Amino acid sequence: MSRQGDHRHEWKQSAHVHFQRWAHHYDRGMINILLFNPSHRRVLAQIRHWLRRGWEPIRILDIGCGTGTLLMHCLAFGDRIRSGFGLDMSENMLHYAREKAQLCDGQDRLAFTLGDAEHLPFPEAYFDLITCCNSFHHYPHQDRAAGEMRRVLRPGGRLILIDGCRDDPLGHFIFDICVARAENHVHHCSARRFERLLTQAGFDTVDQRVFGICPPAIMNIAGVEK
Ligand SMILES: C[S@@+](CC[C@H](N)C(=O)[O-])C[C@H]1O[C@@H](n2cnc3c(N)ncnc32)[C@H](O)[C@@H]1O
């Protein structure tokens, strides 16, 4: 393996160790209030908007789902969303996701799978909607992950990809300096890089919105034409 290959392998190991530990108190942290919950609210608002306009994402995949909070909120849309799949590389995160799901009405519509965002264990064109919040910066081969998202999305399907926005000075300080030091092996994309990655992966449209101030985040909505 090349030196770069070795180095990239370390990314996944380090993320795995980090999230295996974090899982036990993940839902209780301040960062949920500041970053994760607002990103989930954005996704839910976007889905609500689509449902009102008659676009029904029947089958959803949440990549890097953590403890499954976003998918559990999606159950509130009722059976217009028939199934939600959560994928994560951390067994402990999935343990809490499954435990929490047992307390939800409609839990039979949710499934949680251990896996890697860069090698999705799903067939082509399987999902109507893919979501990925606060996870993409951990992927060492972001082009591969974007390609996998495109592969498993059906024609007419959509992707919502949210991550920290490092394009302004505050975002650069938070994500490129503080988070990079604390977590090691992370790479937050600029808006331009997101656009390039998604376009090169085969998405036909990419719409980007920056939201939040401290910390700022970027929501990419990418679509595949029918
Ligand atoms: C900060 S958490 C975000 C969890 C959830 N999406 C949220 O918004 O609360 C990042 C998650 O991405 C997962 N992750 C990191 N790298 C991954 C990979 N290559 N494949 C799948 N999951 C990964 C981690 O295990 C972790 O649960």
The ligand as an SDF file (V2000), in Angstrom:
LIG
                    3D

 27 29  0  0  0  0  0  0  0  0999 V2000
  -20.6010   13.4060   14.4540 C   0  0  0  0  0  0  0  0  0  0  0  0
  -21.3910   11.8830   14.2010 S   0  0  0  0  0  0  0  0  0  0  0  0
  -22.9110   12.3870   13.3760 C   0  0  0  0  0  0  0  0  0  0  0  0
  -24.0370   11.4120   13.6400 C   0  0  0  0  0  0  0  0  0  0  0  0
  -25.3860   11.8440   13.0880 C   0  0  0  0  0  0  0  0  0  0  0  0
  -25.3740   11.9260   11.6500 N   0  0  0  0  0  0  0  0  0  0  0  0
  -25.8100   13.1610   13.6890 C   0  0  0  0  0  0  0  0  0  0  0  0
  -25.9490   14.1450   12.9560 O   0  0  0  0  0  0  0  0  0  0  0  0
  -26.0200   13.1840   14.9300 O   0  0  0  0  0  0  0  0  0  0  0  0
  -20.4990   11.1580   12.8360 C   0  0  0  0  0  0  0  0  0  0  0  0
  -20.8790    9.7070   12.6030 C   0  0  0  0  0  0  0  0  0  0  0  0
  -20.2790    9.2680   11.3630 O   0  0  0  0  0  0  0  0  0  0  0  0
  -19.8480    7.9290   11.5510 C   0  0  0  0  0  0  0  0  0  0  0  0
  -18.8050    7.6330   10.5500 N   0  0  0  0  0  0  0  0  0  0  0  0
  -17.5710    8.1770   10.4500 C   0  0  0  0  0  0  0  0  0  0  0  0
  -16.9220    7.6470    9.3930 N   0  0  0  0  0  0  0  0  0  0  0  0
  -17.7670    6.7430    8.8140 C   0  0  0  0  0  0  0  0  0  0  0  0
  -17.6860    5.8900    7.6930 C   0  0  0  0  0  0  0  0  0  0  0  0
  -16.5780    5.8380    6.9200 N   0  0  0  0  0  0  0  0  0  0  0  0
  -18.7480    5.1300    7.3810 N   0  0  0  0  0  0  0  0  0  0  0  0
  -19.8730    5.1680    8.1510 C   0  0  0  0  0  0  0  0  0  0  0  0
  -20.0150    5.9490    9.2310 N   0  0  0  0  0  0  0  0  0  0  0  0
  -18.9790    6.7360    9.5610 C   0  0  0  0  0  0  0  0  0  0  0  0
  -19.3590    7.8840   12.9790 C   0  0  0  0  0  0  0  0  0  0  0  0
  -19.2850    6.5850   13.4980 O   0  0  0  0  0  0  0  0  0  0  0  0
  -20.3920    8.7680   13.6860 C   0  0  0  0  0  0  0  0  0  0  0  0
  -21.4620    8.0240   14.1980 O   0  0  0  0  0  0  0  0  0  0  0  0
  1  2  1  0
  2  3  1  0
  2 10  1  0
  3  4  1  0
  4  5  1  0
  5  6  1  0
  5  7  1  0
  7  8  2  0
  7  9  1  0
 10 11  1  0
 11 12  1  0
 11 26  1  0
 12 13  1  0
 13 14  1  0
 13 24  1  0
 14 15  1  0
 14 23  1  0
 15 16  2  0
 16 17  1  0
 17 18  1  0
 17 23  2  0
 18 19  1  0
 18 20  2  0
 20 21  1  0
 21 22  2  0
 22 23  1  0
 24 25  1  0
 24 26  1  0
 26 27  1  0
M  CHG  2   2   1   9  -1
M  END
$$$$
